[in-house]
Amino acid sequence: MNPLQNADLHCHSTVSDGTLSPEDLAARASGNGVELWALTDHDEISGQHRAAAAAKTHGMRYLTGTEISVTFIGQTVHIVGLGFDADDIQLREGLRRTRGGREERAMEMSAGLAKVGIQGAYEGALKFVGNPELISRTHFARFLVESGVCKETNEVFRKYLTEGKPGFVPHRWASLKDAVGWITGAGGMAIIAHPARYKFTPNEEFALFTEFKALGGQGVEVVTGSHTVSEYATYADTAREFGLAASRGSDFHSPDESHTELGTLPFLPANLTPVWDVLASRIQ
């Protein structure tokens, strides 16, 4: 086991809601000393061959990746997939279906914002979208910052895009069973992303991890950009309790928005099995 590896296995490009291309992300990761990298765009794997080629150019090892949105107990949970076959038909079709509801949801978000005097939000958000199938709250947030409604994207989410606010529209994502099945069916590993971000009760969180493990999930992000130092320890214990491998990733989206830079996180805590040990045969 080698937890002392600069692996960054969670970040986003213009293929979903990041602001840098897969090639620019690879260059940035390499410049920050990343040794093992994965691009994990939301519900999309069309950037995987570009990312793998760019990683090779910069001398990094590469794992295929994606981040799938699922609904669990009425909340959105993200499941990262690593080390799968990027040409797997069932995975590609499952992700296509998951993306399908985003445009309708975006139109409803725009209508909600119009009711409080913010006009043209859908058209404005489209300017920030690299892939129209993946229009998201992040793109709306960037438009509201550009138009001067808010100073930063976090303020937009707080005032307009969370539950109970004018621009919030829930979306029914894939099931946990679907996401884990697509990933493992394509030869990859399913990983619960940034678990501290979810507002589950202890019993609900236990239910999430129990069902995830029963479905074939194998990993959890322990060190990630939105976790605190104490949460690293909490989810290291969770990984040990459930017999899960541990992952590490910045969740980087943009040089101007992300508070955690690619490749700058602490190493994994000791006495954990890193996901890259389990996925050694899948590393490119």
URNORQUI-V694787 format. One record per residue. N is the residue number from 1. RES is the residue in three letters. SS is DSSP state (hx for helix, st for strand, lp for the rest). Layout:
N,RES,SS ; N,RES,SS
This chain:
1,MET,lp ; 2,ASN,lp ; 3,PRO,lp ; 4,LEU,lp ; 5,GLN,lp ; 6,ASN,lp ; 7,ALA,st ; 8,ASP,st ; 9,LEU,lp ; 10,HIS,lp ; 11,CYS,st ; 12,HIS,lp ; 13,SER,lp ; 14,THR,lp ; 15,VAL,lp ; 16,SER,lp ; 17,ASP,lp ; 18,GLY,lp ; 19,THR,lp ; 20,LEU,lp ; 21,SER,lp ; 22,PRO,hx ; 23,GLU,hx ; 24,ASP,hx ; 25,LEU,hx ; 26,ALA,hx ; 27,ALA,hx ; 28,ARG,hx ; 29,ALA,hx ; 30,SER,hx ; 31,GLY,hx ; 32,ASN,lp ; 33,GLY,lp ; 34,VAL,lp ; 35,GLU,lp ; 36,LEU,st ; 37,TRP,st ; 38,ALA,lp ; 39,LEU,lp ; 40,THR,lp ; 41,ASP,lp ; 42,HIS,st ; 43,ASP,lp ; 44,GLU,lp ; 45,ILE,lp ; 46,SER,lp ; 47,GLY,lp ; 48,GLN,hx ; 49,HIS,hx ; 50,ARG,hx ; 51,ALA,hx ; 52,ALA,hx ; 53,ALA,hx ; 54,ALA,hx ; 55,ALA,hx ; 56,LYS,hx ; 57,THR,hx ; 58,HIS,lp ; 59,GLY,lp ; 60,MET,lp ; 61,ARG,st ; 62,TYR,st ; 63,LEU,lp ; 64,THR,lp ; 65,GLY,st ; 66,THR,st ; 67,GLU,st ; 68,ILE,st ; 69,SER,st ; 70,VAL,st ; 71,THR,st ; 72,PHE,st ; 73,ILE,lp ; 74,GLY,lp ; 75,GLN,st ; 76,THR,st ; 77,VAL,st ; 78,HIS,st ; 79,ILE,st ; 80,VAL,st ; 81,GLY,st ; 82,LEU,st ; 83,GLY,lp ; 84,PHE,lp ; 85,ASP,lp ; 86,ALA,lp ; 87,ASP,lp ; 88,ASP,lp ; 89,ILE,hx ; 90,GLN,hx ; 91,LEU,hx ; 92,ARG,hx ; 93,GLU,hx ; 94,GLY,hx ; 95,LEU,hx ; 96,ARG,hx ; 97,ARG,hx ; 98,THR,hx ; 99,ARG,hx ; 100,GLY,lp ; 101,GLY,lp ; 102,ARG,hx ; 103,GLU,hx ; 104,GLU,hx ; 105,ARG,hx ; 106,ALA,hx ; 107,MET,hx ; 108,GLU,hx ; 109,MET,hx ; 110,SER,hx ; 111,ALA,hx ; 112,GLY,hx ; 113,LEU,hx ; 114,ALA,hx ; 115,LYS,lp ; 116,VAL,lp ; 117,GLY,lp ; 118,ILE,lp ; 119,GLN,lp ; 120,GLY,lp ; 121,ALA,hx ; 122,TYR,hx ; 123,GLU,hx ; 124,GLY,hx ; 125,ALA,hx ; 126,LEU,hx ; 127,LYS,lp ; 128,PHE,lp ; 129,VAL,lp ; 130,GLY,lp ; 131,ASN,lp ; 132,PRO,hx ; 133,GLU,hx ; 134,LEU,hx ; 135,ILE,lp ; 136,SER,lp ; 137,ARG,hx ; 138,THR,hx ; 139,HIS,hx ; 140,PHE,hx ; 141,ALA,hx ; 142,ARG,hx ; 143,PHE,hx ; 144,LEU,hx ; 145,VAL,hx ; 146,GLU,hx ; 147,SER,lp ; 148,GLY,lp ; 149,VAL,lp ; 150,CYS,lp ; 151,LYS,lp ; 152,GLU,lp ; 153,THR,hx ; 154,ASN,hx ; 155,GLU,hx ; 156,VAL,hx ; 157,PHE,hx ; 158,ARG,hx ; 159,LYS,hx ; 160,TYR,hx ; 161,LEU,hx ; 162,THR,lp ; 163,GLU,lp ; 164,GLY,lp ; 165,LYS,lp ; 166,PRO,lp ; 167,GLY,lp ; 168,PHE,lp ; 169,VAL,lp ; 170,PRO,lp ; 171,HIS,lp ; 172,ARG,lp ; 173,TRP,lp ; 174,ALA,st ; 175,SER,lp ; 176,LEU,hx ; 177,LYS,hx ; 178,ASP,hx ; 179,ALA,hx ; 180,VAL,hx ; 181,GLY,hx ; 182,TRP,hx ; 183,ILE,hx ; 184,THR,hx ; 185,GLY,hx ; 186,ALA,lp ; 187,GLY,lp ; 188,GLY,lp ; 189,MET,st ; 190,ALA,st ; 191,ILE,st ; 192,ILE,st ; 193,ALA,lp ; 194,HIS,lp ; 195,PRO,hx ; 196,ALA,hx ; 197,ARG,hx ; 198,TYR,lp ; 199,LYS,lp ; 200,PHE,lp ; 201,THR,lp ; 202,PRO,hx ; 203,ASN,hx ; 204,GLU,hx ; 205,GLU,hx ; 206,PHE,hx ; 207,ALA,hx ; 208,LEU,hx ; 209,PHE,hx ; 210,THR,hx ; 211,GLU,hx ; 212,PHE,hx ; 213,LYS,hx ; 214,ALA,hx ; 215,LEU,lp ; 216,GLY,lp ; 217,GLY,lp ; 218,GLN,lp ; 219,GLY,st ; 220,VAL,st ; 221,GLU,st ; 222,VAL,st ; 223,VAL,st ; 224,THR,st ; 225,GLY,lp ; 226,SER,lp ; 227,HIS,lp ; 228,THR,lp ; 229,VAL,hx ; 230,SER,hx ; 231,GLU,hx ; 232,TYR,hx ; 233,ALA,hx ; 234,THR,hx ; 235,TYR,hx ; 236,ALA,hx ; 237,ASP,hx ; 238,THR,hx ; 239,ALA,hx ; 240,ARG,hx ; 241,GLU,hx ; 242,PHE,hx ; 243,GLY,lp ; 244,LEU,lp ; 245,ALA,st ; 246,ALA,st ; 247,SER,st ; 248,ARG,st ; 249,GLY,st ; 250,SER,lp ; 251,ASP,lp ; 252,PHE,st ; 253,HIS,lp ; 254,SER,lp ; 255,PRO,lp ; 256,ASP,lp ; 257,GLU,lp ; 258,SER,lp ; 259,HIS,lp ; 260,THR,lp ; 261,GLU,lp ; 262,LEU,lp ; 263,GLY,lp ; 264,THR,lp ; 265,LEU,lp ; 266,PRO,lp ; 267,PHE,lp ; 268,LEU,lp ; 269,PRO,lp ; 270,ALA,lp ; 271,ASN,lp ; 272,LEU,lp ; 273,THR,lp ; 274,PRO,st ; 275,VAL,hx ; 276,TRP,hx ; 277,ASP,hx ; 278,VAL,hx ; 279,LEU,lp ; 280,ALA,hx ; 281,SER,hx ; 282,ARG,hx ; 283,ILE,lp ; 284,GLN,lp
